[in-house]
Amino acid sequence: MPPEPAILARSDAVPARRLPAAWRSPLMALGAAALALVAVTAQSWGEMLHQWWNIDTYNHLLLVPLIIGWLVLLKVGELAAIAPRPFMPGLLLVGAALALWWAGRASGINLIAHAGAVGALQAAVISVLGLRAALLLGLPLAFASFLVPFGDEIIPPLQFVTAEIAIALTHWSGIEASIAGIHIHTPAGLFIVAEACSGVKFLIAMVTLGVLVCFTRFESWRRRALFMAACVIVPVLANGVRAWATIYVAQYIGAERATGFDHIVYGWVFFAIVVTMLLSSAWRFFERAPHDFGWSAGSLPRTAWLAGAEKGSVSPFAAALAVIALAAIAAFAAMF
């Protein structure tokens, strides 16, 4: 069987084993800048790591660094075709992110501090490697935002939505029940839609997956919007169905046994089934291969505004030193 034309057409963009020499100094400079930023914001990174590892709502975030690495590898061939040129205005973004981090620490709002810590690294990539590299790496850079644990804020409304769906299906299935907030009274006993049953874990994971699929497999914004809507609506509805199924089964085997069975099924089977069904239904509408996401190196030189923005570029180490200086200022400010 002859090779597929699509593969032949991209043979010149197969990732190289190593980047050209022009990338060695910029990557070393970026590494130094990133190390300084992580050192200054270490407390926030420690808190995020704790949440990724110890809180099951955020366990899926352990995969985000691997996904970012995979997305970068898909662009290695494109990156090898350009030379990094630091973008000094990007330092304004570094400063803004560090200010956000400081504000979060000062106010005790971890979400803000975590967003600032991640944003500082994103901005450092733009500053040290430049706009061309940042455009090629636009998706992995943006996807890094999912490193920030979020979702606790929507737990209460999700609890009420889940309870309403569950009570509606319970009545539909012929079981007498009453509801008071998130408390559902049935002949088998009282069921409470607790925080762990709100479905926030499922929803956040599906949104993360949805963004990845949308920007690696779809080109049409309409299809992206439809798929993202499905990634929000389907998990919420599915969680309501799961809650109802627990109540329904409990009428025959008892509330305690039904609840234990529910946690096993929902945690290991139900989620996988819903994800598989959603991806299977969207599969035939995929419009491109994952490595075709974002800009290509060939299209960047024809962008006039980009050439103008790169005028007066400095060395990567000078940009990295500027980032380190901003990190030092942020560390000093955090002492007061």
N, C-alpha and C positions, 0 to 999 in steps of 0.2 A: 504494500500500500504506500503510495507516495506521501511525503510529508504534507501537512495541511498548509495552504497558502498563508494563513494568518501567522503561522510560526515562521515561515520563510521570510515574510515581510518584516518581521521584527528580529531577524537574526543579528542585525547590527546593534540591537539594543540589549543583547544578553548581558547581564551583569558581569563585570570583570572580576577577576579574583582579588584584585586590589585596586585602590584608587590611585590616580596619577600622583606624581611627586608634588604637584601644585596643591594637593589637599592635605599633605602631611602636617605642615605648620599650622594651617587653620584648625585642623582637628585637635592638635595639641593645645592650641590656644583656647579652643572651645572647652576642652577637658579641664583646663586650669580655671576658666571662668565658672564652669558648672560646679566644680569642686568647692570653690569659694562660696557660691550661692547656697549650695546644700549645707555647707558648714554653718553658715549664718542662720539658715532656717531649719536647722537640724531638729529642733523640737517639733516643728510642724510635720516634717517628714516622718519622724518617729511615731507621731500620733496617727498619721495616715497608714503607716505600715501595721500598726496595732489593729486598726479597723479592718484592713484588708485580710489580715490573718485570723483574727479572733472573733469578728462579728460576721455571722453568716450572710447578712444582707449584702455585705461588700466582698465576699469571697471571690466573686467573679472578677474583681479588679486586679487580682493577682495575674490574670491573663493579659491585662492591658499593656504592660511593658513588652510582653512577647509579641502582641499584635503590632505595636509601634515598630518594633525591630523588624518584623516581617514586611511591613509597609515600606520602611526605609530600604530594605534589601531589594524590593521590587523596583526601586528608583536608582539603584547603584549605577546601572548603565547610563542613565540620563545624567546623573550627577558627574560622572567621569567626563562628560562632554563639555563641562563648564569649569571655570576657575572661580573659587570663592572671592568675593570682594566685599569686605565689611561695610555695613550700612550704619553709620554713626547715629542718624536720627533714631535708630532702634533703641539707643540708650535711654531715650525718653520713656519707652515702654518698660525697660528694665527698672527704671526709677519708679514708675507708676506702680508696677507690680510689687516692688519692695515696700512702697508706701502702703499698699493694700495689705500686705503681710503685717506690717507694723501696726496698722489700724486694727486688724483682727486680733493680734496679740494684746494690744492695749485694751480693747473692748471685751476680750474674752470670748469672741465669736470665732470658733474654730473654722467654720466654713469659709469665712473671709480670709483668715490667715492661710489656710490650705490653698485656696485659690491664688493668693498672692505668691506663695512659694512655688507652685507649679508655673504660674504665669511668668515669673522671673526667668525660669529656665527656657521657656518658649521664646521669650524676648531676647535672651542671650544668643540663641541660635540665629535669630534674624540679624542681630547686631554683628556677630563675629563672622558668620558665613555669608551674609548678604541677602539681598532681595531675591536674586535668581535662585539660589539654593532654597530659600524659604518658600518660594512659589512651587518649586518641584516637590518640596516636602510639606506642602500645605496640609494634606490630609493627616499624616502622622503627627504634625505639630498641633493641629486642632484636636485630634483624637486624644492627645495627652491631657486634655481638659477632663477626661473621664477618670483620671487618677485621683481627682478630688472626690471624696466620699460625700454623696448628697442623697437626699430622699427622705430623711427623717421628718422634714417639714410637711410632707404630704401623707403621712401615716394616718392622722385622724380622719381626713375626708375619705381616704380609701377604706377605712374601717366602716364608715357609714354606708358607702356605696356597696361594699361587699354584703353588709347586713341587709340592705334593701333588696338586692338581687336574690339573696338566699331566702328571705321571707316570701318573696313573690313566687319563687319556684317551689317552696315548701307548700304554700297554699295551692298552687297549680297541681301538685302531686297528691292532693287530697289529705294532707296532714294538718290537723288543727294546730295553730301556733299564733303567738302574739309577739309583738316586738316593742321594745322600749329602748331607743337609741341603738346600742350595739348588743343588747341583750335579747335573745330569742328564746321564748318559753315554748316547749313542746311536751307532749306526753312522756317522752323519754328523759326529759330533764331540761336544765337551763344550758344554753349555749352562748358563749361570749365571743364576739369577733375581736380577739386580742390583737395587739400590735403585730405579733408574729404571723397572724392570719390575715393581715391587711393586704397581702400580695405585693408589698413594695419591693421585696427582693426580686420577684419575678418581673415586675414592671421595669425596674432600673436595668436589669440585665438585658431585657428585650429592647429597650431604647438604645443601649450601648451597641448591641448587635445590629439593630436597625440602621444606625448611622454608618456602621462599617459596610453593611450590604448596600445601602443607598449610594455611597460614593465610590464603591469599587465595581458595582455591577450595573448601575443605572446611569443613563445620561439625561433622560427627560426629567425635568423638575416635577412634572405632574405625577410621574410614576414614583418618584422619590417621596412626594407628599402623601400619596396613597399608601405606600408601604409603611411610612413612619406612622401614619394614622392607625394602620392595622397593628403596628407594634405597641401602640398605646391602648387601643380599644380591646384587642383580643385578650391580653393578659388580665385586664380588669374584669371582663366578662367571664373568662375562664376561672378566675379566682372565686367569683360568685358561684359558679357552677360547682366548684370543688367544695365550697362551704355548704351548699345545699346537699351535695352527695353525702357529706359527713352526717348531716342532720337526718337524712333519709335512711342511711344505713343504721344509724344509731337506734332507730325505732325498732329494729329487729335484733341487733346484737349488743345493744347497750352503749351508752355515751362514752364510757372510758375506753372500751375496745375500739370503737369507731374513730375516736380522736387519735389514738396511737397508730392505727392503720392509715389514717389520713396523712399524718406527718411523713410516714415512709413512702406512700404512694406519690404524694405531691412533691416531695423532695427529690425523688429519684426517677419517677416514671412520668408523672403528669406533665411536668415541665418539658421533658424531652419530647413527649408526644406533641404538645402544642407547638414547640419550636419547629419540629420536623414538618408538621402540617403547614405552618406558615411559610417556611422556606420552599416547600414543595409546590405550594400554590403560586409562588412568585417566580419559580425557576424558569418557566418558559418565557417570562417577560424580561429576563436579563438581557442587557443590550451590549455588554462589553466584558472583556477579560479583566481580572483584577489589576494587572500591570498597566492597564491603559488609563488609570485614574489620573486626574489632574493635568497640569501642564506637561509639555514635552520640552526637552532641551532645544529642539529645532524651532519651536515657536517663540522662544524667549527673545532672541536677537531682533525680531521684527517688532518688538514692543517699544515704541518710541519713548514713552514716559519712564520706562525702566532704565534706559540708557541715560536719561537726564538725572535720574535719582542716584545713579552710581558715581557721578562726578565728584572728584575730591576724596576718593576712598583712601583710607589709611591701611596700615598693615594689620593682619589679624591679631598680633600680639598687642598692638596699641589698643585695639578694640577690647581685647580681653582684659588688659590692665584697667581700662575705664570701667568695665563691668565689676572687676574686683574692688575698685575704689568705691563704687556705689554700694557694693555689699558691705564694705567696711563702715561706710556712713550709716547704713541700716543697722549694723550690729551696735554701733555707738549709740544710735537713737533708741534702740531697744533696751539699753541699760537704764533709761530714765522713765 
